[in-house]
């Protein structure tokens, strides 16, 4: 008997009813079919529903990760830096509470507390930001201040910061307006000097002036695809009032500014008392807003970054722990790489001490560890995939040999 709904016996999509000749192709199920067009629409619906479910708007105060929980999560990936972790944990927790604050009759409105983190290269500023992004229920993006210039000059406009946040939030403006932005290398936009110049400081003070409206909170017109603004372009208004900004920078040489400030009190009754307990090996812990001003940040920017914290320089113990302890430690990454080739990689304990010695010698912080391990493992990573071996052990002699070869080749190239 012929089916009246499908007289020619052709299969039809169970959702839209079109026959297989009217669509690209049909996917057959147990009791029906779905066409390619309906499958794409279903995928978009599922994505939108999932995004709304994950949205921070569905959070309540009881479900928020508490500051101690956030710090414990950071401890799994970042070694040390307890002070910076505490500041970050409290800032993120308070940011969530600001988003959830009900309208009150007492007119008390919680203001956001933007953060600035200061620490030498390789101490973990960007790693802290990337790690905390894994835990968040709000859009999070990391932008680099070195590419920012004043409007009209080669480089990126200030608004490109918000373009990245919009992209992370899938252009959901309401969600982006509750996000967190980490601005890295903030020290690179410091004022270049107090002396007048015939050339404009287009990537220094000019960028700082442009950042003021973002940090404070205002409605900014953002080009959705980035790039320069032009008259025909459709712009998206974004309110930055509830966006939390976390800034980080190495501020190389700021220790001299701190030392100068600490040494100014050389006369009077309080002089001896103030200089006795100063730790000259770690001046960063004494950093104050006036040091940032001396370095080249304008007072208006400093005022909009009320929370100032620092990262300690990494000592030998911290560097040794960074090699093996975190969930994504450098050594675990190389073990995983070799495991994918069916090779069990092991290291002699003396090798770790040797790597730490070299990292301290090169003064590159945790980044130095990675480059040293890469140098030691390069020949092995080149050879092992082509040979059928089950295990490989990195010995101290092998590590020294590989470092020696690398140093000789660099000398020959110089």
C-alpha positions as CSV (number, residue, x, y, z in Angstrom):
1,X,0.0,0.0,0.0
2,X,1.4,3.4,-1.0
3,X,2.1,6.0,1.8
4,X,-0.1,9.0,1.1
5,X,2.3,11.4,3.0
6,X,5.2,10.1,0.9
7,X,3.7,8.8,-2.3
8,X,6.9,8.0,-4.1
9,X,8.5,6.2,-1.2
10,X,11.1,8.9,-0.6
11,X,12.4,9.5,2.9
12,X,11.5,12.8,4.6
13,X,13.0,14.8,7.4
14,X,11.0,14.2,10.6
15,X,11.5,17.8,11.6
16,X,10.8,20.0,8.5
17,X,9.1,17.4,6.3
18,X,11.2,18.0,3.2
19,X,12.1,15.0,1.1
20,X,15.6,13.7,0.5
21,X,15.7,15.4,-3.0
22,X,15.0,18.8,-1.4
23,X,17.8,18.7,1.2
24,X,21.6,18.1,1.1
25,X,21.4,14.8,2.8
26,X,19.4,12.9,5.5
27,X,20.7,11.3,8.6
28,X,18.6,8.2,9.4
29,X,17.7,7.3,13.0
30,X,15.7,4.4,14.6
31,X,12.2,5.9,13.9
32,X,12.9,8.8,11.6
33,X,15.3,11.1,9.8
34,X,16.8,14.5,10.1
35,X,18.2,16.7,7.3
36,X,21.5,18.6,7.4
37,X,19.8,22.0,7.8
38,X,17.7,20.9,10.8
39,X,20.8,19.2,12.3
40,X,22.7,22.5,12.1
41,X,19.8,24.4,13.7
42,X,19.6,21.8,16.5
43,X,23.3,22.2,17.1
44,X,22.9,26.0,17.5
45,X,20.0,25.6,19.9
46,X,22.0,23.2,22.1
47,X,25.0,25.6,22.1
48,X,22.8,28.5,23.1
49,X,21.1,26.5,25.8
50,X,24.5,25.3,27.2
51,X,25.9,28.8,27.1
52,X,22.9,30.2,29.1
53,X,23.2,27.3,31.6
54,X,26.9,28.2,32.1
55,X,26.2,31.9,32.3
56,X,27.1,33.6,35.6
57,X,23.5,35.0,35.7
58,X,22.4,31.5,36.8
59,X,24.8,31.6,39.8
60,X,23.7,32.2,43.3
61,X,25.7,33.3,46.3
62,X,25.7,29.8,47.8
63,X,27.3,28.3,44.7
64,X,30.1,30.8,44.3
65,X,33.6,29.5,44.9
66,X,34.8,31.1,48.1
67,X,38.2,32.9,48.3
68,X,39.8,29.9,50.0
69,X,38.5,27.5,47.3
70,X,39.9,29.8,44.6
71,X,43.3,29.9,46.3
72,X,43.3,26.1,46.7
73,X,42.6,25.7,43.0
74,X,45.5,28.1,42.1
75,X,47.8,26.2,44.5
76,X,47.4,23.1,42.2
77,X,48.9,24.9,39.3
78,X,51.0,27.8,40.7
79,X,53.8,27.4,43.2
80,X,54.2,30.0,46.0
81,X,53.0,33.6,45.5
82,X,50.5,33.3,48.4
83,X,50.1,37.1,48.7
84,X,49.1,37.5,45.0
85,X,46.8,34.5,45.1
86,X,45.0,35.9,48.2
87,X,44.4,39.2,46.5
88,X,43.2,37.6,43.3
89,X,40.9,35.2,45.1
90,X,39.2,37.9,47.1
91,X,38.9,40.2,44.0
92,X,37.3,37.5,41.9
93,X,34.9,36.5,44.7
94,X,33.9,40.1,45.3
95,X,33.4,40.5,41.5
96,X,30.9,37.7,41.6
97,X,29.1,39.3,44.6
98,X,28.9,42.6,42.7
99,X,27.2,40.8,39.8
100,X,24.7,39.3,42.2
101,X,24.1,42.3,44.5
102,X,20.3,43.0,44.8
103,X,18.9,46.5,44.5
104,X,18.9,47.8,48.0
105,X,17.0,50.7,49.5
106,X,20.1,52.0,51.4
107,X,21.7,53.1,48.0
108,X,24.9,51.2,48.9
109,X,26.5,50.1,45.7
110,X,29.6,47.9,45.8
111,X,32.3,49.3,43.5
112,X,34.7,47.1,41.6
113,X,38.3,46.9,42.8
114,X,40.7,46.6,39.8
115,X,44.1,45.0,40.6
116,X,47.6,45.6,39.5
117,X,50.2,42.8,40.0
118,X,53.9,43.7,39.9
119,X,56.6,41.1,39.6
120,X,59.8,40.3,37.6
121,X,59.6,38.2,34.5
122,X,58.9,34.5,35.0
123,X,57.3,34.8,38.4
124,X,53.9,33.6,37.3
125,X,51.7,36.7,36.5
126,X,50.2,35.4,33.3
127,X,50.1,31.8,34.6
128,X,47.9,33.0,37.5
129,X,45.6,34.7,35.1
130,X,45.3,31.7,32.7
131,X,44.8,29.4,35.7
132,X,42.0,31.4,37.3
133,X,40.3,31.6,33.9
134,X,39.7,27.8,34.1
135,X,37.6,28.3,37.3
136,X,35.5,31.2,36.3
137,X,31.8,31.3,35.2
138,X,32.2,34.7,33.5
139,X,33.9,35.6,30.2
140,X,37.7,36.1,30.7
141,X,40.3,37.3,28.2
142,X,44.0,38.1,28.3
143,X,45.2,41.1,26.2
144,X,48.7,42.5,25.7
145,X,49.3,46.2,26.3
146,X,52.4,46.3,24.1
147,X,50.3,46.4,20.9
148,X,48.0,49.3,22.0
149,X,48.5,52.8,20.5
150,X,46.5,56.0,20.4
151,X,43.7,56.1,17.9
152,X,44.9,56.8,14.4
153,X,48.4,55.3,14.8
154,X,49.7,51.9,13.6
155,X,48.7,49.4,16.3
156,X,45.5,48.4,18.0
157,X,43.0,50.9,19.5
158,X,42.1,50.7,23.2
159,X,38.7,49.3,22.2
160,X,40.3,46.1,20.9
161,X,40.5,45.0,24.5
162,X,36.7,44.8,24.6
163,X,36.5,43.2,21.2
164,X,38.4,40.2,22.6
165,X,36.0,40.0,25.5
166,X,33.0,40.2,23.2
167,X,34.5,37.3,21.1
168,X,34.9,35.2,24.2
169,X,31.3,35.9,25.2
170,X,30.1,34.9,21.6
171,X,29.0,38.5,21.1
172,X,26.6,38.3,24.0
173,X,26.9,42.0,25.2
174,X,25.2,41.4,28.5
175,X,27.5,38.5,29.4
176,X,30.6,40.5,28.2
177,X,29.7,43.4,30.5
178,X,30.2,41.1,33.5
179,X,33.5,39.7,32.4
180,X,37.1,39.9,33.6
181,X,40.0,41.3,31.5
182,X,43.7,40.6,32.3
183,X,45.9,43.3,30.7
184,X,49.5,42.0,30.5
185,X,52.7,44.0,30.1
186,X,51.0,47.1,31.6
187,X,54.5,48.5,32.4
188,X,55.2,48.8,28.6
189,X,52.8,51.7,28.3
190,X,54.6,53.7,31.0
191,X,55.4,57.4,30.2
192,X,58.7,57.4,28.4
193,X,60.0,60.4,30.3
194,X,59.2,63.8,31.6
195,X,61.4,65.6,29.0
196,X,59.4,67.3,26.2
197,X,59.8,65.7,22.8
198,X,58.9,66.6,19.3
199,X,57.4,63.2,18.8
200,X,54.2,62.0,20.4
201,X,54.3,59.3,23.0
202,X,51.6,57.2,21.1
203,X,52.1,53.9,22.9
204,X,52.8,55.4,26.4
205,X,50.9,58.1,28.1
206,X,48.4,58.4,25.3
207,X,47.3,54.8,25.8
208,X,47.1,55.3,29.6
209,X,44.7,58.2,29.0
210,X,42.6,56.0,26.7
211,X,42.4,53.3,29.3
212,X,41.0,55.6,31.9
213,X,37.4,55.4,30.6
214,X,37.6,51.6,30.4
215,X,38.9,51.1,34.0
216,X,36.5,53.6,35.5
217,X,33.4,52.4,33.8
218,X,31.7,54.0,30.8
219,X,29.8,53.1,27.6
220,X,32.4,52.4,24.8
221,X,31.5,51.8,21.2
222,X,33.4,48.7,20.1
223,X,34.0,47.5,16.5
224,X,32.8,43.8,16.6
225,X,35.5,42.4,14.4
226,X,38.3,44.6,15.8
227,X,40.5,46.9,13.6
228,X,39.9,50.6,13.0
229,X,36.6,52.3,13.3
230,X,35.1,53.8,10.1
231,X,31.8,55.6,9.4
232,X,30.0,52.7,7.7
233,X,30.9,50.2,10.5
234,X,28.3,49.0,12.9
235,X,29.6,49.5,16.5
236,X,28.5,47.7,19.6
237,X,28.0,49.8,22.8
238,X,29.6,48.0,25.8
239,X,29.3,49.3,29.4
240,X,32.5,48.7,31.3
241,X,31.0,49.5,34.7
242,X,30.9,45.8,35.8
243,X,34.0,44.6,34.0
244,X,36.9,43.7,36.4
245,X,40.4,44.7,35.1
246,X,43.5,42.9,36.4
247,X,46.8,44.3,35.2
248,X,50.2,42.7,35.4
249,X,53.7,43.9,34.5
250,X,57.4,43.2,35.2
251,X,58.2,46.9,35.8
252,X,61.9,46.1,35.2
253,X,64.1,48.5,37.2
254,X,61.3,49.6,39.7
255,X,63.5,48.3,42.5
256,X,65.7,51.3,42.1
257,X,62.7,53.6,42.6
258,X,61.7,51.6,45.7
259,X,65.3,51.8,47.0
260,X,65.4,55.6,46.4
261,X,62.1,56.1,48.3
262,X,63.2,53.9,51.2
263,X,66.5,55.7,51.5
264,X,65.0,59.2,51.7
265,X,64.5,59.0,55.4
266,X,68.1,59.3,56.4
267,X,67.7,61.9,59.1
268,X,65.5,62.4,62.1
269,X,64.4,60.2,65.0
270,X,62.6,57.7,62.8
271,X,65.4,57.1,60.3
272,X,67.1,54.1,62.0
273,X,63.8,52.5,62.9
274,X,62.6,52.6,59.2
275,X,65.7,51.2,57.6
276,X,66.7,48.4,60.0
277,X,64.4,45.6,58.8
278,X,64.5,46.3,55.0
279,X,65.2,43.1,53.0
280,X,67.5,44.4,50.2
281,X,67.2,41.1,48.2
282,X,63.4,41.5,47.7
283,X,62.5,45.2,47.5
284,X,59.4,44.4,45.5
285,X,57.5,43.6,48.7
286,X,57.8,47.3,49.7
287,X,56.2,48.6,46.5
288,X,53.8,51.5,46.9
289,X,51.6,53.5,44.4
290,X,54.2,56.4,44.4
291,X,56.8,53.9,42.9
292,X,54.4,53.2,40.0
293,X,54.1,57.0,39.5
294,X,57.9,57.3,39.5
295,X,58.1,54.5,36.9
296,X,55.8,56.3,34.5
297,X,52.2,55.4,35.2
298,X,50.0,58.5,35.4
299,X,48.2,59.2,38.8
300,X,44.8,58.8,37.2
301,X,45.6,55.2,36.2
302,X,47.0,54.3,39.6
303,X,43.9,55.7,41.2
304,X,41.7,53.4,39.1
305,X,43.8,50.3,40.1
306,X,43.3,50.5,43.9
307,X,44.6,47.1,44.8
308,X,48.4,46.7,44.4
309,X,50.0,43.4,45.0
310,X,53.4,41.9,44.2
311,X,55.0,38.6,43.2
312,X,58.1,37.4,45.0
313,X,61.2,36.4,42.9
314,X,61.5,32.7,42.7
315,X,64.1,31.1,44.9
316,X,65.8,27.7,44.4
317,X,63.2,25.8,46.3
318,X,60.3,27.3,44.3
319,X,62.0,26.6,41.0
320,X,62.7,23.0,42.0
321,X,59.0,22.6,43.0
322,X,57.8,24.2,39.7
323,X,59.6,21.5,37.7
324,X,57.6,18.6,39.1
325,X,54.8,19.5,41.5
326,X,52.0,21.4,39.7
327,X,49.3,19.5,37.7
328,X,50.7,20.9,34.5
329,X,54.4,20.9,35.5
330,X,57.1,21.0,32.8
331,X,58.4,17.5,33.5
332,X,54.8,16.1,33.5
333,X,54.3,17.7,30.1
334,X,57.4,16.0,28.6
335,X,56.4,12.6,30.2
336,X,53.0,13.0,28.5
337,X,54.6,13.8,25.2
338,X,56.7,10.6,25.3
339,X,53.8,8.5,26.6
340,X,51.9,9.3,23.4
341,X,54.7,7.6,21.5
342,X,54.6,4.6,23.8
343,X,57.8,5.6,25.6
344,X,58.2,5.8,29.4
345,X,60.4,8.8,30.2
346,X,62.2,9.1,33.5
347,X,64.7,11.6,35.0
348,X,67.5,11.1,37.5
349,X,66.9,13.4,40.6
350,X,70.3,15.0,40.0
351,X,69.0,16.3,36.6
352,X,66.4,18.5,38.3
353,X,69.0,20.1,40.5
354,X,71.2,20.7,37.4
355,X,68.2,22.4,35.6
356,X,67.5,24.6,38.5
357,X,71.2,25.6,38.7
358,X,71.1,26.7,35.1
359,X,67.8,28.6,35.5
360,X,69.3,30.6,38.4
361,X,72.4,31.2,36.3
362,X,70.3,32.6,33.3
363,X,68.0,34.6,35.6
364,X,64.9,33.9,33.5
365,X,62.6,32.6,36.3
366,X,60.2,29.8,35.5
367,X,60.5,30.5,31.7
368,X,64.1,29.6,32.0
369,X,63.2,26.1,33.2
370,X,61.2,25.4,30.1
371,X,63.9,26.5,27.7
372,X,66.6,24.5,29.5
373,X,64.5,21.3,29.5
374,X,63.7,21.9,25.9
375,X,67.4,22.2,25.1
376,X,68.2,18.9,27.0
377,X,65.4,17.0,25.3
378,X,65.6,18.3,21.7
379,X,67.8,15.5,20.3
380,X,65.8,12.8,22.1
381,X,62.5,14.2,20.9
382,X,63.9,14.2,17.3
383,X,65.3,10.6,17.5
384,X,62.9,8.6,19.7
385,X,59.7,8.7,17.5
386,X,61.7,6.9,14.7
387,X,63.0,4.1,17.0
388,X,61.1,1.3,18.7
389,X,62.1,1.8,22.4
390,X,60.0,1.4,25.5
391,X,61.9,3.6,28.0
392,X,64.3,6.5,28.1
393,X,66.1,7.8,31.2
394,X,67.7,11.3,31.2
395,X,70.9,11.1,33.2
396,X,73.0,14.0,34.6
397,X,75.8,13.2,32.2
398,X,73.4,13.3,29.2
399,X,71.9,16.6,30.4
400,X,75.3,18.2,30.7
401,X,76.3,16.9,27.3
402,X,73.2,18.3,25.6
403,X,73.6,21.7,27.3
404,X,77.3,21.8,26.4
405,X,76.5,21.1,22.7
406,X,73.9,23.9,22.7
407,X,76.2,26.4,24.3
408,X,79.0,25.5,21.8
409,X,76.7,25.9,18.8
410,X,75.5,29.3,20.1
411,X,79.1,30.5,20.5
412,X,79.9,29.3,16.9
413,X,76.9,31.3,15.6
414,X,77.9,34.4,17.4
